[in-house]
């Protein structure tokens, strides 16, 4: 029972960064390791689907990966995912919107990594002084 409470608490602590896309407010969240694995599988399936439809494989792979990341990281104000998969993203967003959201996700990831490195550096300095 205690493990379930901790698990729910960690999910609630996940960082959501607000963004505006086409005049609407959304939130983006970093993908967990599990989400990232699901995203990779979703991207592979989308690439296969798009190449079967006659699209170029390398272009389908690049665009599909970004669309799947957008599908996995974009949330509404009720903390629910906006899209179920990458194909839905491709059908409902412009290429500019997909690129914008993907870039915002990348910025968030870099910001978190930088913050974590800074915190680790501070902690190491505190340990050295003790």
C-alpha positions in Angstrom: 0.0 0.0 0.0 2.8 2.4 0.9 4.5 1.7 -2.5 1.3 2.7 -4.3 1.1 6.0 -2.5 4.7 6.8 -3.3 4.2 5.9 -6.9 1.2 8.2 -7.2 3.1 11.0 -5.4 6.0 10.8 -7.9 3.7 11.0 -10.8 2.1 14.1 -9.3 5.5 15.7 -8.9 6.4 15.5 -12.6 7.3 18.8 -14.1 4.9 20.4 -16.5 6.1 23.4 -18.4 3.4 25.7 -19.9 3.4 26.5 -23.6 1.1 28.3 -26.0 0.4 26.6 -29.4 -1.9 28.3 -31.9 -3.3 30.5 -29.1 -4.1 27.6 -26.8 -2.5 26.8 -23.5 -0.9 23.4 -23.0 1.7 21.8 -20.8 4.7 19.6 -21.7 6.2 17.0 -19.5 9.5 15.1 -19.6 9.1 11.5 -20.6 9.9 8.9 -18.1 12.1 6.0 -19.2 9.0 3.8 -19.7 7.3 6.6 -21.7 10.5 6.9 -23.8 10.4 3.2 -24.6 6.7 3.4 -25.6 7.6 6.4 -27.7 10.3 4.5 -29.5 8.0 1.6 -30.3 5.2 4.0 -31.4 7.7 5.8 -33.7 8.9 2.5 -35.3 5.2 1.6 -36.0 4.5 5.0 -37.4 7.6 4.9 -39.7 6.5 1.4 -41.0 3.0 2.7 -41.6 4.2 5.8 -43.4 6.7 3.9 -45.6 3.9 1.4 -46.5 1.9 4.5 -47.6 4.8 5.4 -50.0 6.6 8.0 -48.0 10.4 8.2 -47.8 11.8 6.1 -44.9 14.4 8.6 -43.5 11.9 11.5 -43.6 9.1 9.3 -42.1 11.5 8.3 -39.3 12.5 11.8 -38.4 9.1 13.3 -38.6 7.5 10.3 -36.9 9.9 10.4 -34.0 9.1 14.1 -33.4 5.4 13.5 -33.7 5.5 10.6 -31.2 7.5 12.7 -28.7 4.8 15.4 -29.1 2.1 12.9 -28.5 3.7 11.6 -25.4 4.7 15.0 -23.8 1.7 17.3 -24.6 -1.0 17.7 -21.9 -4.1 19.8 -21.4 -5.2 21.8 -18.4 -6.8 18.6 -16.9 -3.4 16.9 -17.0 -4.6 14.5 -19.8 -2.7 13.7 -23.0 -3.9 15.6 -26.0 -3.0 12.9 -28.6 -3.1 9.1 -28.5 -0.3 8.6 -31.0 2.0 10.2 -33.5 -0.3 9.7 -36.4 -3.0 11.7 -34.6 -0.4 14.5 -34.1 0.5 14.4 -37.8 -3.2 14.7 -38.8 -4.0 17.5 -36.4 -0.9 19.8 -36.1 1.0 21.7 -38.7 4.7 20.9 -39.2 5.6 24.2 -37.6 3.5 23.3 -34.5 5.2 19.9 -34.2 8.6 21.5 -34.6 7.8 24.2 -32.0 6.5 21.7 -29.4 9.5 19.3 -30.0 11.9 22.2 -29.6 10.2 23.3 -26.4 10.5 19.7 -25.1 14.2 19.7 -26.0 14.7 23.0 -24.1 12.9 21.7 -21.1 15.1 18.6 -21.1 18.3 20.6 -21.3 17.1 23.0 -18.6 16.4 20.1 -16.2 19.8 18.4 -17.0 21.6 21.7 -16.4 19.8 22.2 -13.1 20.6 18.7 -12.0 24.3 19.2 -12.8 24.3 22.5 -10.8 22.6 20.9 -7.8 25.1 17.9 -7.9 28.0 20.4 -8.1 26.6 22.3 -5.0 26.2 19.1 -3.1 29.7 17.9 -3.9 31.1 21.3 -2.7 29.1 20.9 0.6 30.5 17.4 1.0 34.1 18.6 0.5 33.7 21.3 3.1 32.5 18.9 5.8 
